[in-house]
Amino acid sequence: SVGVDADAAMNTMLLGDALCVVAAAFYATYDLRLFSYGKKVPPLPLIRTKIAVQAFLSCILLAVLGENGGLSEAITYVQSLVLSLS
């Protein structure tokens, strides 16, 4: 039982490390592309487009993979957040 738990912990740790490496590679690619576009596009339109695309992709991900209501739960949360700030 202890050996199985140690193996599971090691596998989980290796998976986490591998996912960190993959995330770093994606971020580096993103950063380089953003730097490239930053030379060609004025900052404000670039920032607006970046935020809009990221929000759109996040909504799709929530709709597809979200648990406990997914997208509708996120919309309810944002609405309550906006109401509490106003």
C-alpha positions in Angstrom: 0.0 0.0 0.0 2.8 2.4 0.9 4.7 1.6 -2.3 1.6 2.1 -4.4 1.0 5.5 -2.8 4.6 6.5 -3.4 4.3 5.5 -7.0 1.1 7.4 -7.5 2.7 10.5 -5.9 5.7 10.2 -8.1 3.6 9.8 -11.2 1.5 12.8 -10.2 4.6 14.9 -9.6 6.1 13.9 -13.0 2.8 14.7 -14.7 2.8 18.1 -13.0 6.4 18.8 -14.0 5.6 17.8 -17.6 2.6 20.1 -17.8 4.7 23.0 -16.4 7.2 22.4 -19.3 4.4 22.3 -21.8 2.8 25.5 -20.4 6.2 27.3 -20.5 6.6 26.3 -24.1 3.1 27.6 -25.0 3.7 30.8 -23.1 7.1 31.4 -24.7 5.5 31.0 -28.2 2.6 33.3 -27.2 5.0 35.9 -25.8 7.2 35.9 -29.0 4.1 36.2 -31.2 2.7 39.1 -29.1 6.1 40.8 -29.3 6.0 40.4 -33.1 2.5 41.8 -33.4 3.3 44.6 -31.0 5.7 46.0 -33.6 3.0 46.0 -36.3 -0.3 46.9 -34.5 -1.0 49.9 -32.3 -1.1 48.9 -28.6 -4.7 49.7 -27.7 -6.3 47.6 -30.6 -3.8 44.8 -29.8 -4.8 44.8 -26.1 -8.5 44.9 -26.9 -8.2 42.1 -29.4 -6.1 40.0 -27.0 -8.6 40.4 -24.2 -11.6 39.6 -26.4 -10.0 36.5 -27.9 -8.9 35.2 -24.5 -12.4 35.8 -23.0 -14.0 34.1 -26.0 -11.8 31.1 -25.7 -12.4 30.9 -22.0 -16.1 30.9 -22.5 -15.8 28.1 -25.0 -13.7 26.1 -22.6 -16.2 26.7 -19.8 -19.1 25.7 -22.0 -17.4 22.5 -23.1 -15.6 21.4 -19.9 -17.3 23.3 -17.2 -18.8 21.3 -14.3 -21.7 22.4 -12.0 -23.2 24.8 -14.6 -20.1 25.7 -16.5 -20.8 28.8 -18.5 -24.0 29.7 -16.8 -22.3 29.5 -13.4 -19.6 31.8 -14.7 -22.1 34.3 -16.0 -23.9 34.3 -12.7 -20.7 34.9 -10.8 -19.6 37.8 -13.1 -23.1 39.4 -12.8 -22.9 39.2 -9.0 -19.4 40.6 -9.0 -20.4 43.5 -11.2 -23.4 44.2 -9.0 -21.3 44.1 -5.8 -18.9 46.7 -7.3 -21.6 49.1 -8.4 
